[in-house]
Amino acid sequence: MARLMPPVDISALTMEGPIEAAVAAYERGEHATAAGLFAPLAAQGDVHAQVYLATMHHNGDGIDKDHARSSELFRAAAQQGDAGAQYQYAVNLSAGHGVSADFTEAAQWFRKAAEQGDMEAQAELGAIYRTGRGVAPDSSEAAIWYEKAAKQGHPWVQHALGLLYETGEGVAVDDAEAVKWYRLAADQGIPEAQKDLGGMYLDGRGVAQDYAEAARLYSLAVDQGEIKALGGLAYLYLSGLGVAQDHGEAAKLYQQAAAHGISDCQFNLGIMYANGQGVPRDYVTAHMWLNLASMGTTSAREEYQDIAAEYCEMAAAMMTDEQIAEAEERAREWQEE
């Protein structure tokens, strides 16, 4: 489990006497002393002491790590209306940390925290309604809570909300609104958002078509390891759109994506090997990638299966029986890896 920090704003609290001394000891790193001071206060119902002590039991700061006791204290604080405690208790219920897993009850506590404006709880509640974990699935309700969290600056929720607007899930399709949320998430460094915003610029959906901007965004996503951005960037290098045409660079990018099982990139790489475009002409390697693309190793299966099989047959017509056997064996080995 991740380490927690007390979900309270110390600077916003007016604390005097024992609680002030306990917090000061905690801030100095004197955790054992702090735990001794927090314990009687928590037993008396001090919500801040309950939250601190729950966090300390979660982390094992100065006291034994005890997830059951941590959950008990978070629940006590949550019942007093502390939004941070409500959120953390819901997290524990979802994961079964120190308490029996209960998605339905977790959703109820996420809602209590979300209704108080807790950004993380709003994000979780949106995801819960989208997936139907502990509640009946409701895309419209998911969009409502995603938007609340997104407006508070939650980066991955901004991307998720952009997806809803692009696909029309729970909201009316609105490419401009999708671009708005993708951009906010992309500016916070979310690679999936950079990739999806790049796609909008590539297609000119919700924004003026701009191949150079698409290439910039795809490159940012690729630099962060976003595999699904490789194909878009490769296409731009292959076509010379927004970047100087470079078939070698396109082939390299398609190779990286193909190695991760992305069918459309396997197909395009196979064509490049068949044509000797950016790579030496090699019908065996072309056949291997086209064969793999025809098997549909990713969600792109239906789109590429038939056409990849057709091109695979065209490549086979240029090959000997031995070469075909070699290509098929290489495809089988790739699948087994």
N, C-alpha and C positions, 0 to 999 in steps of 0.2 A: 504493500500500500504506500501511496505517496505521503511524504511528510506534510503536515498541515501547519498553517500559522493561525493564531487565534482570529476568527472572523469578526473582529470588532475593531473599530477605529479608536485607538487609545487616545488620540488627540481630541476626540469629540466627547470624551467622557469627563464628567465631573466626579472625581473620586477622592474621598478623604478617608483617613483612618486606616483600618486593616486592609481594605481592598487596594488602596494606594500603595501601601507597603508591599503587598503581594505582587502587584504588577511591576513595581520598581525592581524587586528581586528577580522576577522573570526576565525583565529587560537587561539586567546585569549578567544574566546567564547563571544565576544562582537558583537552579531549578528545584533542587531538593528543598531549599528554604521556601521557595515560592509555593511548592506543592503543599507544604505543611501549613502555610498561611491560607491558601485557597480552600483547603478541605473543609474546615468548619464553616466558612462563609458559604460554600456550595451547599452544605447540609442545611443551612438556614434559608436557602432559596435565592441567594444572590445570583442573578442570571449571568453576570460577567464572570464570576468565579466558576460557575458551572461550565461555561464555554472554555475558559482557560484550562481548567482541570481536565475536561474532556479531551482537549487538544493534547495536553501533556501525556495522558494515558494512551492516546493514539500513537504519539511519537516515541513514547518511552523517555520523556525528558525529566530526569531526576526521580522518576518513579517507574515501577514496572509497566511495560507495555501491556495494556489490557483492553482489548477492543470491546469486550462486553461492557466493562465499566464505562468506557468512553461513550458507547452508544447510549447507555443509561443516562449519562449526564447530558449528552446532546438532546436526548428526548425531554429531559426535565426543562432545559432551557427553551426548547422548541415549544413546549406546552405553555411557556410564559410569553410566547410571541416573538422570540428572537429569530429574525429571518435567516441569519447565517447558520444558526443551529438547526433550524427547520431544513435548510438545504442539506447540511451535512448528515443529519439523521436520515433524510431521504436517500442520500448516496449510500449510506450503510445498509439501509433496507434493500436497495437495488442489488447491492453486491453481496449481501449476507455477511457483512463484517460486524461481528460481535452481536448479531441478532439474526433471527431466521429471515431469509429472503422473502420479501412480500412486495411484488410490483404494484399491486393495487394500493396498499397503504403508502408506498413510496410516492406514487403519483399524487396522493392527497397532500403529503407534506411538501412536495415540489410546488404544488399549486399555492399552498399557504405562503411559501416564501416568494413565489413569483408575483403574487398579488401585492406583496409589500415592495415590489420593485427589484428584487434580487435578480441580477442579470444572468447568473449561471443557472438559477432555477428556471427562469423563463426559457433559456436555451434548452434545458433538459425537458421541460414540459412540452415544448414544441416538438422535440424528437420523439417523445412518448406518444403524442397524438399522431404523429406521422407513421409510427411503426405499430401502434396499438399495443404497447407494452404496459399492461395494467389498466388500460382504458380501451373503450371502443375506438378503432381508428377513425380519425377525423382530420382530413387534410386542411379544411378551412380553419379549424381550431389551431392546428399546427402553424399555419401561416400567421395567425394573430399573435401567437406567443413568440414565434421567430422574429416578427417585425418589432416587437417590444424589445427583445434582446439586441437585435441588429441596430436599432436606434440608439442603444447605449454603447455601441461600438464593438460588439462581440464579433470577432473576425470570421470564425468558421460559420457562424449563423448568418452573417451577411452573405457569404457564398451560398449557403443552403437556401436562403430566401431568393437569391438570384435564380437558382435552379427552379424554384417553384414558379417564378414569373416566366421563365423561359419555356417551361413545359406545360404551364397551366394547371398545376397541381394545387388545388385549394384556392386558387385565385385565377382571374382572367389572364390569358396570355398577354404579356406586355414586354416586348423586347427592350424598350427604353428603360423600363423599371429594372429589368434583369441586368442591363448594363450598369445602371446606377449602383446596384448592390455588389455586383462583381467588382466594379472599380474600387469601391470602399474596401472590400476584402483584399483585393490585389495590392492596394496601397499599403496594407498591413502585412504584406509578404506571404499571403496564403497561395501556395503554388497552384492548387486546383482552380482558384479564382483567376489567377494570371492566365492559365491555360484556357479557361472558358471565355474570358474577356478577349483573349487573342482570337478565339474562334468567331466571336461576334464582329471583330474588326475585319477578319478574313472574309466573312460572308456579307458584311455591311448590314447587319441586323441590329436595329436599335441605335445605330451609330453610323456615321459616314464611313464607307469602306476605306481602309488604310492598311495596305500590306506591310509597310515599314513598321507601323505600330503593332500589327499582329506578330511580326517577326521578333520585335523587342520583347513583347509579353511572353511569347512561346520560349524565347531564350531564357528569360528570368525563371520561368517554371522549370525548364530543363536543368538549369543550374542548381535548382533545389531538389532534383531527383524525380520530378513529375514525369513518369514514363509516358503517360498519355499525351504529353505535349510534343513528343519526338516526331510523330507522324506529321503534325501540322507544320512544324519547322522544316522537316525534310521536304515536304511538298513545296514550300516557298523557295528553298534552295534549288530544287529540281526545276521549278518553273521560272526562277529569276524574278520573283515577285517580292518587292520590298527589300531584297538583298541581291547582291551580285550572284548570277547563276553559277552554281558549283555542283556538278553532278557527283563529284567525289564526296563532298560533304553530305549531300542528300543520301548517298548510299550508306555512309557511316551512320547517320542518324536512323535510317530505316533498319540497319543491322542491329542497332541497340534495341529498338522497339520490337523487332522480329524475335530477338532472343528472349523477350518477355512474353511471347505468345500473342502479340497483337496481330490479328489476321490480315487487316488491310495493309499493314506494313510488311508482313511476310509476302503478300501478293505483289506489292510494288517492288520489293527487293528482288523477287523472282523475275519480274519483267526486266529489271535493270541488268541482272546477270544474263538473261537471254539476249538482250540487245547489246551487251558490252557497254553499258552506259554508266560511267563513273566507276566501273569495275571491269576487270578482264571478262570477256565473254566466256561463260562457263555453263553449259547446258545441264550438267549434273547438279550443280548448286541451284540453278534456276528451277529445275524439276523438284528438288527437295523442298524449296520454300513454297513453290506453287502447290505442291502436294499437301504441305502442312496447312496452307491457307484454305485449301478445299475441304479440309477436315474440320475447319471452324473451331480453333482452339480458344476463341474468345467470343464475346457477345456479338461480334460482327459476323458470325457464322452465316446467317441466312443471306446477307448481302453479298458475300464474297464466295460462298461455297461453289455455286454453279459456274461462275465465270472463271474462278481459279482452276477448277477441274478442266474446263475447256482449254485454258492456256497450258495447263500441265500436259494435256494430250498433244498440243501443238509442239511443245518442247520435246516430247518423247519421239515425235516424228523425225527429229533431227539427231536422234541418239541411237547407239547400238543397244542390243539387248543387255550387254554387260554394263553399260553406263546406266541404263534404266534400273537395273538391279542394284547398282551401287547407290543411286539416288534414293531409291525406296528404303534401302538399309539405313542410310544416313537419316532419313526422316523418322524411321522407327527408333533409332538410337536417341535422336533429339527428344522424342516423346517420352522415352524412358528415363531421361536425366532428371 
